[in-house]
Amino acid sequence: MDSILKRLATSGMAFQASSLLAGLLALFTLPLYTRSLTAAEFGYAETLLTLVILTSILLRAGLGEAFIRHWHEAGGDDARRHLVRTTSGFVLISSTVALAVGILLAEPLSELVLGTSDAALMSAGVFGIWAFTNLEMAYALLRISARRRAYLIASSINVILTVGLTVTLVVFLDEGARGYVLGNYVASSIVLVGLWAFVLREHIGIPRGPLLLGPLLRYGAPTIPADAAVFLLNVVDRAYLLRADSPTAAGLYSVAVKLATAVIIFVRAFQLAWPPLAYSIVDDQRAQQVYARVTTAYMIVSSLLVAGFTLLGAWLVRLLTAPDFFAANEALPWLALGWALYGLYLVLVTIAGRAKVTVRTLPSAAAGLVVNFGLLIWLVPALGVVGAAISLCVAYVAMLGVLFVLTRNVFAVPFEWSRLVPLVVVVSTFSVAGELLIANDGLTGFVLRTLVLLAIAPALVGLRVVTVGELKQLLEAVRRGRAAEAG
């Protein structure tokens, strides 16, 4: 079991090292952006960036998930090369068609999506769809083939180029929201072409032999509505705030999302590292045990991160944003919790994928979307950005409940409820008590809230949610993993 946790931790670190770099750079550049962009411009740009990812999910047609699932079943290098060429070629064609159509219809699309006429901004977003979609497929190949060094180099270059271009366009050239969007995706296209030319040349080309689209689409297609519905949860809140409240509210909400960097990085690292590892375990009984232990470990770490944002988020907001964005703190704890719940949802999605019942993810995603939209209509008029963030959290809870019910009989995982229940009770009690009873400003408030946060870990050890021995084993596994990576 320790070896599994070590592989998960080291893979997560390797595949998410660039995101850690991006998160750190984002903390330094956020003060520049919040002083160079209005909250409304930030709202327009971030709404468009989320739409890029949503559209990418549709254009990939579930082939990214199918590709990862079938990689271990492909026999030999030739079969895997054929698999890659089939999936990447299909995605390249679909994204290129979308690019051409999107640029032609940029003006009406801008009116429809953003509620404003800005064909240049919309065209930048459409280009982003093409670059992001194809780069995701290239990254997926690097991850599944365990080419960690290549992934680290490519993704790190992407981060550095993105930050450099975005700062230049937004801060120095005053290109506003358009510069913010273009800075993200011009860098991605450069890295993509570099990967195609120098790293993935043997996997790029016309497939030789019969296409594999039939079985791939049969596996991947059922995941499209579910994945799209799940991601809509991250789009509909900002889009609803943009149109029903104001672009300024959407901008504040987007800043709160960016400030939840630590949780986002952790969840994305888990998202990248977990599926390849989960599907590589052949024995079902061992897989069930691993899934249970990984869920416990994930919840311990994510719960502590959410508690940190709940208790100390106000100081982070005041440190890293302009005064016009200080109100983003109100939504920050809820958004941190929402991201943590999303990572937990990924565990259940993997269970459905292992049992090859991916179609069962659709009812859960649909339930979450309905709950989210209904709560947005109810809560946003009264609570603004806080209402949107609460809606997101409740939607994820609904999704978890539905998917748990639908998958527990097809692949039963013995979740460690004796640990999970006290974990949630302890972290919730400390966080809520600190938030309600201690001021969220001044030195005294900071010190007292920090002490409350630090007291959570001993309480968890005292209740044997986690033991000192397990912590030592995990730290040693991570240390050995990092040493192995360096070697």
NORVEN-V189140 format. One record per residue. N is the residue number from 1. RES is the residue in three letters. SS is DSSP state (a for helix, b for strand, c for the rest). Layout:
# NORVEN-V189140
{{N RES SS} {N RES SS}}
This chain:
# NORVEN-V189140
{{1 MET c} {2 ASP a} {3 SER a} {4 ILE a} {5 LEU a} {6 LYS a} {7 ARG a} {8 LEU a} {9 ALA a} {10 THR a} {11 SER a} {12 GLY a} {13 MET a} {14 ALA a} {15 PHE a} {16 GLN a} {17 ALA a} {18 SER a} {19 SER a} {20 LEU a} {21 LEU a} {22 ALA a} {23 GLY a} {24 LEU a} {25 LEU a} {26 ALA a} {27 LEU a} {28 PHE a} {29 THR a} {30 LEU a} {31 PRO a} {32 LEU a} {33 TYR a} {34 THR a} {35 ARG a} {36 SER a} {37 LEU c} {38 THR c} {39 ALA a} {40 ALA a} {41 GLU a} {42 PHE a} {43 GLY a} {44 TYR a} {45 ALA a} {46 GLU a} {47 THR a} {48 LEU a} {49 LEU a} {50 THR a} {51 LEU a} {52 VAL a} {53 ILE a} {54 LEU a} {55 THR a} {56 SER a} {57 ILE a} {58 LEU a} {59 LEU a} {60 ARG a} {61 ALA c} {62 GLY c} {63 LEU a} {64 GLY a} {65 GLU a} {66 ALA a} {67 PHE a} {68 ILE a} {69 ARG a} {70 HIS a} {71 TRP a} {72 HIS c} {73 GLU c} {74 ALA c} {75 GLY c} {76 GLY a} {77 ASP a} {78 ASP a} {79 ALA a} {80 ARG a} {81 ARG a} {82 HIS a} {83 LEU a} {84 VAL a} {85 ARG a} {86 THR a} {87 THR a} {88 SER a} {89 GLY a} {90 PHE a} {91 VAL a} {92 LEU a} {93 ILE a} {94 SER a} {95 SER a} {96 THR a} {97 VAL a} {98 ALA a} {99 LEU a} {100 ALA a} {101 VAL a} {102 GLY a} {103 ILE a} {104 LEU a} {105 LEU c} {106 ALA a} {107 GLU a} {108 PRO a} {109 LEU a} {110 SER a} {111 GLU a} {112 LEU a} {113 VAL a} {114 LEU a} {115 GLY c} {116 THR c} {117 SER c} {118 ASP c} {119 ALA a} {120 ALA a} {121 LEU a} {122 MET a} {123 SER a} {124 ALA a} {125 GLY a} {126 VAL a} {127 PHE a} {128 GLY a} {129 ILE a} {130 TRP a} {131 ALA a} {132 PHE a} {133 THR a} {134 ASN a} {135 LEU a} {136 GLU a} {137 MET a} {138 ALA a} {139 TYR a} {140 ALA a} {141 LEU a} {142 LEU a} {143 ARG a} {144 ILE a} {145 SER c} {146 ALA c} {147 ARG c} {148 ARG a} {149 ARG a} {150 ALA a} {151 TYR a} {152 LEU a} {153 ILE a} {154 ALA a} {155 SER a} {156 SER a} {157 ILE a} {158 ASN a} {159 VAL a} {160 ILE a} {161 LEU a} {162 THR a} {163 VAL a} {164 GLY a} {165 LEU a} {166 THR a} {167 VAL a} {168 THR a} {169 LEU a} {170 VAL a} {171 VAL a} {172 PHE a} {173 LEU c} {174 ASP c} {175 GLU c} {176 GLY a} {177 ALA a} {178 ARG a} {179 GLY a} {180 TYR a} {181 VAL a} {182 LEU a} {183 GLY a} {184 ASN a} {185 TYR a} {186 VAL a} {187 ALA a} {188 SER a} {189 SER a} {190 ILE a} {191 VAL a} {192 LEU a} {193 VAL a} {194 GLY a} {195 LEU a} {196 TRP a} {197 ALA a} {198 PHE a} {199 VAL c} {200 LEU c} {201 ARG a} {202 GLU a} {203 HIS a} {204 ILE c} {205 GLY c} {206 ILE c} {207 PRO c} {208 ARG c} {209 GLY c} {210 PRO c} {211 LEU c} {212 LEU c} {213 LEU a} {214 GLY a} {215 PRO a} {216 LEU a} {217 LEU a} {218 ARG a} {219 TYR a} {220 GLY a} {221 ALA a} {222 PRO a} {223 THR a} {224 ILE a} {225 PRO a} {226 ALA a} {227 ASP a} {228 ALA a} {229 ALA a} {230 VAL a} {231 PHE a} {232 LEU a} {233 LEU a} {234 ASN a} {235 VAL a} {236 VAL a} {237 ASP a} {238 ARG a} {239 ALA a} {240 TYR a} {241 LEU a} {242 LEU a} {243 ARG a} {244 ALA a} {245 ASP a} {246 SER c} {247 PRO a} {248 THR a} {249 ALA a} {250 ALA a} {251 GLY a} {252 LEU a} {253 TYR a} {254 SER a} {255 VAL a} {256 ALA a} {257 VAL a} {258 LYS a} {259 LEU a} {260 ALA c} {261 THR a} {262 ALA a} {263 VAL a} {264 ILE a} {265 ILE a} {266 PHE a} {267 VAL a} {268 ARG a} {269 ALA a} {270 PHE a} {271 GLN a} {272 LEU a} {273 ALA a} {274 TRP a} {275 PRO a} {276 PRO a} {277 LEU a} {278 ALA a} {279 TYR a} {280 SER a} {281 ILE c} {282 VAL c} {283 ASP c} {284 ASP a} {285 GLN a} {286 ARG a} {287 ALA a} {288 GLN a} {289 GLN a} {290 VAL a} {291 TYR a} {292 ALA a} {293 ARG a} {294 VAL a} {295 THR a} {296 THR a} {297 ALA a} {298 TYR a} {299 MET a} {300 ILE a} {301 VAL a} {302 SER a} {303 SER a} {304 LEU a} {305 LEU a} {306 VAL a} {307 ALA a} {308 GLY a} {309 PHE a} {310 THR a} {311 LEU a} {312 LEU a} {313 GLY a} {314 ALA a} {315 TRP a} {316 LEU a} {317 VAL a} {318 ARG a} {319 LEU a} {320 LEU a} {321 THR c} {322 ALA c} {323 PRO a} {324 ASP a} {325 PHE a} {326 PHE a} {327 ALA a} {328 ALA a} {329 ASN a} {330 GLU a} {331 ALA a} {332 LEU a} {333 PRO a} {334 TRP a} {335 LEU a} {336 ALA a} {337 LEU a} {338 GLY a} {339 TRP a} {340 ALA a} {341 LEU a} {342 TYR a} {343 GLY a} {344 LEU a} {345 TYR a} {346 LEU a} {347 VAL a} {348 LEU a} {349 VAL a} {350 THR a} {351 ILE a} {352 ALA a} {353 GLY a} {354 ARG a} {355 ALA c} {356 LYS c} {357 VAL c} {358 THR c} {359 VAL c} {360 ARG a} {361 THR a} {362 LEU a} {363 PRO a} {364 SER a} {365 ALA a} {366 ALA a} {367 ALA a} {368 GLY a} {369 LEU a} {370 VAL a} {371 VAL a} {372 ASN a} {373 PHE a} {374 GLY a} {375 LEU a} {376 LEU a} {377 ILE a} {378 TRP a} {379 LEU a} {380 VAL a} {381 PRO a} {382 ALA a} {383 LEU a} {384 GLY c} {385 VAL a} {386 VAL a} {387 GLY a} {388 ALA a} {389 ALA a} {390 ILE a} {391 SER a} {392 LEU a} {393 CYS a} {394 VAL a} {395 ALA a} {396 TYR a} {397 VAL a} {398 ALA a} {399 MET a} {400 LEU a} {401 GLY a} {402 VAL a} {403 LEU a} {404 PHE a} {405 VAL a} {406 LEU a} {407 THR a} {408 ARG c} {409 ASN c} {410 VAL c} {411 PHE c} {412 ALA c} {413 VAL c} {414 PRO c} {415 PHE c} {416 GLU c} {417 TRP a} {418 SER a} {419 ARG a} {420 LEU a} {421 VAL a} {422 PRO a} {423 LEU a} {424 VAL a} {425 VAL a} {426 VAL a} {427 VAL a} {428 SER a} {429 THR a} {430 PHE a} {431 SER a} {432 VAL a} {433 ALA a} {434 GLY a} {435 GLU a} {436 LEU a} {437 LEU a} {438 ILE c} {439 ALA c} {440 ASN c} {441 ASP c} {442 GLY a} {443 LEU a} {444 THR a} {445 GLY a} {446 PHE a} {447 VAL a} {448 LEU a} {449 ARG a} {450 THR a} {451 LEU a} {452 VAL a} {453 LEU a} {454 LEU a} {455 ALA a} {456 ILE a} {457 ALA a} {458 PRO a} {459 ALA a} {460 LEU a} {461 VAL a} {462 GLY a} {463 LEU c} {464 ARG c} {465 VAL c} {466 VAL c} {467 THR c} {468 VAL a} {469 GLY a} {470 GLU a} {471 LEU a} {472 LYS a} {473 GLN a} {474 LEU a} {475 LEU a} {476 GLU a} {477 ALA a} {478 VAL a} {479 ARG a} {480 ARG a} {481 GLY a} {482 ARG a} {483 ALA a} {484 ALA a} {485 GLU a} {486 ALA a} {487 GLY c}}
